Amino acid sequence: MITAGLVLHAPASAEAGKETLTLKAVVQVATDEVMLRDLVNSNVVVPEGIVICRTPDAGAVRTVSLAEISATLKRHDIAYTLRGPEQISVVRMARKLLAADLTPLIENALHAQNVSAEVNEVQLQAAIFVKDINGIQLRKLKFDPAINKYRAWFAMADAPHAGTFEALVALDHGVAPIEIKLLKTGALSSQPPAQVKRGETAAMLVDGAGFSATLSVICLENGLAEKTIRVREQASKRIYRAQVIGPGQLHAVSREN
């Protein structure tokens, strides 16, 4: 891994100038923005709200340079010594589901039943991360008199952490039936889809003392996100063990031969 030291100058009163930040080589992000805290591989407490760049699309990889990070910190008048690879690979594994993503599904279900009530508020009961909101389906709405809200049950075919989830829905300005059931389109798999598949080509990041490179490899096994699989480099035919960091994206862990 290419290591660099970069000192950013700020006013003498800046306490952050005394700190050294060690940066990661590969970062997995689930939000729309890559924050400084996402890149740090140390126990140093960094300022909140420092946005480095936009996160790439789900499964895609974006590289962030030390120069980009230093320029961002300089704009915020913050000084750190940065140590780590010259290029950091940022991968978006999924994104956090928002209440605004679910509102249209509920509204469509109400309109289909000729319901006059409108959606006032949607509350998710837990943090849900998905790759594609188009795979989410509303299965049922049922009024709960104990909380004076509807319970909404959703199903999703493409989610790393859950196949079904629940939200609370407040309706107003009209009337709605006690329960609305929607047509089920089929059973969902309890296993998330493989990020890489046996026999397919993938890009593998290899880094070490003084170098960093991306190699084209053939996957010898199916692999889910964050799992380690065996791969064969196309040019040298060497066998590696690599961690799955996204669709078609790997990070070398060790070499077998």
Disulfide bonds with the S-S distance in Angstrom:
none
